[in-house]
Amino acid sequence: GFCTGTLITPRVILTAGHCVDPAREGAQSVMVRVMNEPNDQMLMMSDLRNVVQIRRHPNYSGQGANDLALLQLDVAVPGVTPELLVRTPPATWANQPIRVVGYGRTSPSGASDTGTRRTLNTTIARQMAETFEYGQAGTLGICAGDSGGPSFWQGRLAGVHSYGTTNQCGVGGDVRVDTELGQGRQVFADIALQGEHTDAGHSG
């Protein structure tokens, strides 16, 4: 499987919980490697980094609310600035402009073009207690491979791509970082210890 994620401390990546759920593949465990390249063409082993620990949100149950996971890398990533999380959300997420990033495909059918990092600007259409939704069916939004990727609001990480609402690429839903990381803070904290810079990673 191919997913997207965001570096939030020098050694910790935030992604979707379902991206690292072995039960989705009928397996007992998963091995995860990550890259930070514009695309997956001509990758070499030196481009990949090892994940040594995985922590899903304590209330994870699949796509939707609580669909978050933290991945701890074996070494810090040089030359990349970790992203800051939204600490103070707007009064409502509806109609807020966001920048959406992901390595997903651009069409639900045909040859897969997963593996290229793409960015789009859109507006949040609907807010729920733990998620928000955006995009237009078949034309604008997220698709397979974008799961776990970030939505940025005012330069900070606001949401993590979790699900699509139709069989067409486009309309999707993100887990709200401002609510979900706060709920899982104590369990998530243990992966970001041992000298990590935790200011960005521990939103409350």
C-alpha positions in Angstrom: 0.0 0.0 0.0 1.0 3.6 -0.6 0.1 6.4 1.8 1.2 9.9 2.6 2.4 11.4 5.9 3.8 14.5 7.5 7.0 15.1 9.6 6.0 16.7 12.9 9.2 16.2 14.9 12.7 15.4 13.5 11.9 11.7 13.9 8.1 11.4 14.0 5.7 11.2 11.1 1.9 11.7 11.4 -0.3 9.7 9.1 -3.6 7.8 9.0 -4.1 4.9 11.3 -5.6 2.7 8.5 -2.3 3.1 6.6 -0.5 0.9 9.2 -3.3 -1.4 10.2 -2.2 -5.0 9.3 -5.8 -6.3 9.6 -6.8 -4.4 6.5 -4.4 -6.7 4.5 -5.2 -9.8 6.5 -1.7 -9.7 8.1 -0.3 -9.8 11.6 2.2 -7.0 11.2 3.4 -4.4 8.7 6.8 -3.1 7.7 6.9 0.6 6.8 9.5 2.6 5.0 9.2 6.3 4.1 10.6 8.7 1.5 10.7 12.4 1.0 11.1 12.7 -2.8 8.9 14.5 -5.4 8.0 11.0 -6.8 8.8 7.3 -6.5 10.6 7.1 -9.8 14.2 5.9 -9.7 14.2 5.4 -5.9 17.3 4.0 -4.3 17.6 2.3 -0.9 19.4 5.4 0.3 16.2 7.4 -0.3 14.2 5.2 2.1 14.1 5.6 5.8 13.1 2.9 8.3 10.2 3.1 10.8 11.1 1.5 14.1 7.9 2.2 16.1 4.2 2.6 15.2 1.5 4.0 17.5 -2.1 4.2 16.3 -4.6 6.5 18.1 -5.8 4.6 21.2 -9.4 4.9 19.9 -8.6 3.9 16.3 -11.3 1.7 14.7 -10.9 2.4 11.0 -11.3 5.4 8.7 -13.0 8.5 10.2 -12.6 9.8 13.7 -9.4 8.7 15.5 -7.8 7.5 12.2 -4.3 8.6 13.2 -0.9 7.0 13.7 2.6 8.2 14.6 5.6 6.6 13.0 9.0 6.9 14.7 12.0 6.9 12.3 15.3 5.3 13.2 17.2 8.6 12.6 16.2 12.2 12.4 15.6 13.6 8.9 18.2 16.2 7.9 17.3 19.3 6.0 13.6 19.1 6.6 11.7 21.4 9.0 8.9 19.6 10.9 5.4 21.0 10.4 3.6 22.8 13.2 0.1 21.7 14.1 -2.9 23.9 14.5 -3.2 24.9 18.1 -6.0 27.4 17.9 -8.7 26.4 15.3 -11.1 28.9 13.7 -14.6 29.3 15.2 -15.7 27.0 12.3 -13.8 25.0 9.7 -16.6 25.4 7.1 -15.5 27.7 4.2 -11.9 27.9 5.5 -9.2 27.7 2.7 -6.8 24.8 2.9 -3.8 23.4 1.0 -4.1 19.6 0.4 -1.0 17.5 -0.2 -0.7 13.8 -1.2 1.1 11.1 -3.3 -2.3 9.7 -4.5 -3.6 8.9 -7.9 -5.6 11.3 -10.0 -8.3 8.9 -11.2 -10.1 6.0 -9.6 -9.8 3.8 -12.7 -7.2 3.0 -15.3 -3.4 2.9 -14.8 -2.3 4.1 -11.4 -0.3 7.3 -11.2 0.2 7.0 -7.5 3.6 8.1 -6.2 3.9 11.7 -7.3 3.5 14.4 -4.7 0.8 16.9 -5.6 -0.7 19.9 -4.0 -4.1 21.7 -4.5 -5.9 24.5 -2.9 -9.6 24.1 -1.9 -12.1 25.1 0.7 -13.6 23.1 3.5 -17.3 22.3 2.8 -18.4 20.7 6.0 -17.2 20.4 9.6 -18.0 17.6 12.1 -16.9 17.2 15.7 -13.7 15.2 14.8 -13.4 15.6 11.0 -14.0 18.0 8.1 -14.7 17.4 4.4 -13.8 19.1 1.1 -13.4 18.6 -2.6 -15.6 17.9 -5.7 -16.4 14.4 -6.9 -14.4 13.4 -9.9 -12.5 16.7 -10.2 -10.9 18.0 -7.0 -9.8 16.4 -3.8 -8.1 13.2 -2.7 -7.8 9.6 -4.0 -6.1 6.3 -3.3 -2.5 7.0 -2.0 -3.4 10.3 -0.4 -4.5 8.7 2.9 -2.5 10.1 5.8 -1.5 13.2 4.0 -1.9 16.7 5.3 -4.2 19.6 4.9 -2.7 22.9 5.8 -4.5 26.0 7.2 -2.6 29.2 7.6 0.7 27.3 7.2 -0.1 24.8 9.9 -1.2 21.1 9.8 -5.0 21.1 10.3 -6.1 17.7 9.0 -5.0 14.2 8.1 -6.6 12.5 5.0 -8.8 9.6 6.1 -11.6 8.7 3.7 -13.4 9.4 0.5 -17.2 9.8 0.5 -17.8 8.2 -3.0 -16.3 5.8 -5.4 -15.0 8.7 -7.4 -11.8 10.6 -6.5 -12.6 14.0 -5.0 -14.7 14.5 -2.0 -12.8 13.4 1.1 -12.6 13.7 4.8 -9.8 14.6 7.1 -9.3 13.9 10.8 -9.1 17.2 12.6 -5.7 17.5 14.3 -6.9 20.1 16.8 -9.3 17.6 18.4 -7.9 14.2 17.8 -4.3 14.7 18.9 -5.5 16.2 22.1 -7.6 13.1 23.0 -4.7 10.8 22.3 -2.0 12.9 23.8 -0.8 10.6 26.6 -0.5 7.5 24.4 1.0 9.4 21.5 3.5 11.1 23.9 5.6 8.0 24.5 6.8 7.8 20.8 8.0 11.4 20.8 10.2 11.3 23.9 13.9 10.6 24.2 15.1 14.1 23.3 12.6 14.9 20.5 11.5 18.4 19.9 7.8 18.0 21.0 6.5 21.5 20.7 5.0 20.8 17.2 4.0 17.2 18.0 2.0 17.7 21.2 -0.9 19.9 20.3 -3.4 20.1 23.1 
